[in-house]
Amino acid sequence: MVAQALPHPPVHGVPLVEVGALTRERLLDTAERLFAERGFAATSVRDITAAAGCNLAAVNYHFGGKTNLYREAFLRGLIVLREQRLAALREIMARRPAPDVAEVLHVFATAFVAPLHESRGPLLFRLWTRELLDPKLPPETFAAEMIMPIRRALLGALRALEPALSERDAVLCIQSFVAQLSNVFHLQRFAQSAAIGHGVFTPADHVRHIVAFTVAGIRAAAAASRGGRKSPHKEVS
């Protein structure tokens, strides 16, 4: 029989349901940090429960094991950031008069890099990078929970604002745009050394450049389509 996990020290006067919820959140917070810092294999259940101040049975009781804890910690942060980005996109697209492409991309890009100003953001990005390099979850997890919802939303926005842009070109532009934004997280980890001789670039500097670069690409692709010329992305497989 598995013992019920209780927080340590006990929370006096708090209902057991709330005690369980607090313990669960503490385990998720601790697991998120340790998995990001050390990786899945180098982080034991004992490490997590000790750092969270819980008994050793807590992980099995609340999550059914280390793998399920990892999955929930991974998805929890991912879903929060996904919804922040989608909310920013919905808000700007609902504006009247309608925004232009540059405004939409700037709002989305600003929301995308906003976690860099928060202590948890770089931690989450490190966790996701570890998962991409050494997967522990089904390969479709990240695509289904983050990539595809973001792509659908951006695709709808671009096609609405630039009707001449083909779906193929729009998807390629989106992939390039998001890849550039993702790279900002890597650049910020060694900002001083990466900017030798050029000054230190802030996330806002990167956003302005990436948006201008992407808008130029979108306009070139749309103009080629309107003029009946071959798309600049036509040969890309």
Backbone torsions as a table, in degrees:
resi	resn	phi	psi	omega
1	MET	NA	129.5	-178.5
2	VAL	-83.8	128.5	-179.9
3	ALA	-69.9	144.5	177.0
4	GLN	-69.4	134.2	-179.4
5	ALA	-78.7	129.9	175.9
6	LEU	-122.2	148.0	179.0
7	PRO	-67.5	159.0	179.7
8	HIS	-131.1	117.8	3.0
9	PRO	-79.6	164.5	179.3
10	PRO	-59.3	147.6	179.1
11	VAL	-96.3	105.5	-174.1
12	HIS	-67.6	130.5	174.1
13	GLY	80.7	2.7	179.6
14	VAL	-96.8	131.1	178.8
15	PRO	-55.8	149.0	-176.6
16	LEU	-58.7	-34.2	178.6
17	VAL	-61.2	-43.3	179.7
18	GLU	-71.1	-35.7	176.7
19	VAL	-60.1	-44.2	178.6
20	GLY	-62.6	-41.2	179.9
21	ALA	-65.4	-39.8	178.1
22	LEU	-64.3	-42.7	178.2
23	THR	-61.7	-44.6	-179.4
24	ARG	-60.1	-46.2	-179.8
25	GLU	-64.9	-38.0	179.6
26	ARG	-65.7	-38.7	176.5
27	LEU	-64.4	-42.5	179.2
28	LEU	-63.9	-44.4	179.2
29	ASP	-60.1	-45.5	-177.5
30	THR	-68.4	-43.1	-179.8
31	ALA	-63.3	-43.1	178.7
32	GLU	-55.1	-46.9	-178.0
33	ARG	-67.4	-48.1	-176.2
34	LEU	-69.3	-40.5	177.7
35	PHE	-63.2	-38.5	179.2
36	ALA	-67.6	-40.8	-176.3
37	GLU	-76.4	-38.7	-170.9
38	ARG	-112.7	-22.8	-172.6
39	GLY	94.5	165.5	-175.9
40	PHE	-64.8	-50.8	-173.8
41	ALA	-65.1	-35.3	-175.6
42	ALA	-85.8	1.3	179.6
43	THR	-112.5	117.6	-179.5
44	SER	-95.7	162.6	174.7
45	VAL	-60.5	-37.6	178.2
46	ARG	-62.9	-40.6	177.1
47	ASP	-58.4	-46.1	-175.7
48	ILE	-66.7	-48.5	-177.2
49	THR	-67.5	-36.1	178.4
50	ALA	-65.0	-45.4	-179.1
51	ALA	-68.7	-29.2	-179.5
52	ALA	-86.5	-8.8	-178.4
53	GLY	71.5	35.9	-179.8
54	CYS	-119.2	162.9	176.2
55	ASN	-77.9	164.2	-171.6
56	LEU	-64.0	-23.8	-178.9
57	ALA	-78.6	-9.3	-171.5
58	ALA	-61.2	-40.3	-178.0
59	VAL	-65.0	-45.9	177.6
60	ASN	-64.7	-39.9	-177.8
61	TYR	-64.0	-46.4	-174.4
62	HIS	-88.9	-25.8	-173.6
63	PHE	-129.9	-10.8	180.0
64	GLY	78.5	15.6	176.9
65	GLY	133.3	170.7	-175.6
66	LYS	-64.4	-40.9	-177.5
67	THR	-64.3	-42.7	178.5
68	ASN	-67.5	-35.0	175.9
69	LEU	-63.9	-43.6	178.1
70	TYR	-59.8	-45.5	-178.9
71	ARG	-60.6	-45.6	-177.9
72	GLU	-68.7	-38.1	177.5
73	ALA	-64.4	-41.2	179.7
74	PHE	-64.1	-49.2	-175.6
75	LEU	-71.8	-32.2	-177.9
76	ARG	-58.3	-52.2	-179.7
77	GLY	-68.8	-38.5	-179.4
78	LEU	-60.7	-44.2	-177.3
79	ILE	-67.4	-38.1	178.1
80	VAL	-60.2	-48.2	-178.7
81	LEU	-69.4	-37.1	176.5
82	ARG	-58.4	-46.2	-177.4
83	GLU	-68.6	-32.8	176.1
84	GLN	-63.7	-43.3	-179.5
85	ARG	-67.8	-43.1	179.8
86	LEU	-67.3	-37.0	178.8
87	ALA	-64.3	-41.2	178.1
88	ALA	-62.3	-39.5	180.0
89	LEU	-69.0	-42.7	178.5
90	ARG	-62.3	-41.0	-177.3
91	GLU	-64.1	-45.8	-178.7
92	ILE	-70.2	-35.0	-179.8
93	MET	-71.8	-21.7	178.6
94	ALA	-83.7	-8.3	-176.8
95	ARG	-68.4	144.4	176.3
96	ARG	-129.9	128.7	2.1
97	PRO	-66.4	160.8	-175.1
98	ALA	-61.3	144.0	178.2
99	PRO	-74.9	166.7	172.1
100	ASP	-95.6	175.7	-175.6
101	VAL	-60.0	-42.3	-178.6
102	ALA	-61.1	-41.8	-179.8
103	GLU	-64.8	-42.6	-179.5
104	VAL	-64.1	-46.8	-179.4
105	LEU	-64.7	-37.1	179.9
106	HIS	-65.5	-43.0	178.9
107	VAL	-63.3	-45.3	180.0
108	PHE	-64.6	-44.9	-178.2
109	ALA	-62.9	-38.8	178.7
110	THR	-63.8	-41.6	177.0
111	ALA	-66.1	-35.8	-177.6
112	PHE	-64.3	-44.4	-176.1
113	VAL	-91.2	-3.1	-178.7
114	ALA	-53.7	-37.1	179.7
115	PRO	-60.2	-18.3	177.5
116	LEU	-63.1	-22.1	179.8
117	HIS	-90.4	1.8	-178.9
118	GLU	-117.6	148.9	-177.3
119	SER	-64.6	-30.5	-175.3
120	ARG	-80.7	-26.8	-174.3
121	GLY	-56.8	-56.3	178.8
122	PRO	-59.6	-31.9	178.4
123	LEU	-64.0	-45.5	179.6
124	LEU	-63.9	-41.5	-179.6
125	PHE	-63.8	-37.1	177.0
126	ARG	-65.0	-39.4	178.0
127	LEU	-62.9	-44.3	-179.9
128	TRP	-66.9	-37.1	178.1
129	THR	-63.5	-41.8	177.0
130	ARG	-60.5	-40.5	-179.3
131	GLU	-66.9	-39.4	179.2
132	LEU	-66.2	-35.7	-178.2
133	LEU	-82.6	-31.8	-177.9
134	ASP	-138.8	77.7	-171.6
135	PRO	-62.7	136.1	173.2
136	LYS	-119.0	-10.7	-179.1
137	LEU	-110.1	161.5	175.7
138	PRO	-53.9	142.2	-173.8
139	PRO	-59.5	-24.9	-178.2
140	GLU	-81.9	-6.6	-174.0
141	THR	-59.8	-54.9	-176.6
142	PHE	-65.2	-39.6	179.3
143	ALA	-63.2	-46.0	-176.2
144	ALA	-69.9	-36.5	-174.2
145	GLU	-90.1	-23.4	-176.7
146	MET	-127.8	-56.2	-170.8
147	ILE	-63.0	-51.3	-174.2
148	MET	-69.4	-43.0	176.8
149	PRO	-60.4	-40.3	178.3
150	ILE	-66.5	-44.5	-179.4
151	ARG	-61.4	-44.4	-179.8
152	ARG	-60.3	-43.2	-178.0
153	ALA	-66.9	-45.2	179.2
154	LEU	-68.1	-37.1	178.6
155	LEU	-62.5	-44.9	178.3
156	GLY	-61.2	-40.4	-179.8
157	ALA	-66.2	-46.5	-178.1
158	LEU	-65.7	-42.0	-179.5
159	ARG	-67.8	-30.8	178.2
160	ALA	-71.9	-37.5	-175.8
161	LEU	-89.5	-25.8	177.7
162	GLU	-129.4	77.3	-175.4
163	PRO	-58.2	-26.8	-179.0
164	ALA	-73.3	-16.6	-178.2
165	LEU	-73.3	123.9	178.8
166	SER	-69.9	158.9	179.0
167	GLU	-62.5	-39.1	179.5
168	ARG	-61.2	-49.1	179.8
169	ASP	-64.7	-37.5	179.0
170	ALA	-62.4	-43.9	180.0
171	VAL	-63.8	-42.3	178.6
172	LEU	-63.5	-40.9	178.3
173	CYS	-64.5	-40.3	179.1
174	ILE	-63.5	-44.5	-179.8
175	GLN	-61.3	-42.7	178.4
176	SER	-64.3	-43.9	-178.6
177	PHE	-60.4	-50.8	-177.8
178	VAL	-68.3	-36.2	178.1
179	ALA	-63.1	-41.3	177.7
180	GLN	-63.8	-42.3	178.8
181	LEU	-64.5	-40.4	178.9
182	SER	-62.1	-35.4	-179.4
183	ASN	-66.2	-23.6	178.1
184	VAL	-59.5	-36.2	179.0
185	PHE	-63.3	-41.9	177.8
186	HIS	-65.8	-43.4	-178.2
187	LEU	-62.4	-36.8	-178.6
188	GLN	-67.8	-20.5	179.7
189	ARG	-71.9	-25.0	176.7
190	PHE	-136.6	49.1	-174.2
191	ALA	-58.0	-41.3	-177.2
192	GLN	-64.1	-50.3	-176.9
193	SER	-71.2	-30.3	-177.9
194	ALA	-74.6	-16.5	-174.7
195	ALA	-113.3	20.7	-178.9
196	ILE	-57.6	126.3	178.5
197	GLY	83.2	-4.8	-176.9
198	HIS	-127.2	3.4	-175.2
199	GLY	81.3	170.6	-179.6
200	VAL	-95.1	124.4	179.7
201	PHE	-89.3	133.8	177.4
202	THR	-89.0	164.8	174.0
203	PRO	-55.6	-36.2	178.8
204	ALA	-64.6	-37.1	175.9
205	ASP	-61.2	-46.0	179.4
206	HIS	-63.1	-42.5	-179.7
207	VAL	-59.3	-47.4	-179.5
208	ARG	-59.5	-43.6	-179.3
209	HIS	-67.6	-47.4	-177.3
210	ILE	-62.0	-41.8	179.2
211	VAL	-63.6	-47.0	-180.0
212	ALA	-61.6	-42.4	180.0
213	PHE	-62.8	-45.3	-177.7
214	THR	-69.3	-41.4	178.3
215	VAL	-59.8	-42.0	178.8
216	ALA	-61.1	-41.0	178.4
217	GLY	-66.1	-42.4	178.6
218	ILE	-62.4	-45.4	-178.9
219	ARG	-65.6	-36.6	177.8
220	ALA	-65.5	-43.4	179.9
221	ALA	-66.1	-42.1	179.6
222	ALA	-66.3	-40.4	179.3
223	ALA	-64.8	-39.8	178.0
224	ALA	-61.9	-40.5	179.0
225	SER	-66.8	-41.9	179.8
226	ARG	-65.6	-34.0	-178.6
227	GLY	-87.5	0.9	179.1
228	GLY	75.3	13.3	179.7
229	ARG	-88.6	164.8	178.3
230	LYS	-65.1	133.5	177.7
231	SER	-62.3	142.4	176.6
232	PRO	-62.9	-15.0	179.8
233	HIS	-103.4	6.5	-169.6
234	LYS	-60.7	-35.2	-175.5
235	GLU	-87.9	-1.6	-177.7
236	VAL	-78.2	129.3	-179.0
237	SER	-97.7	NA	NA
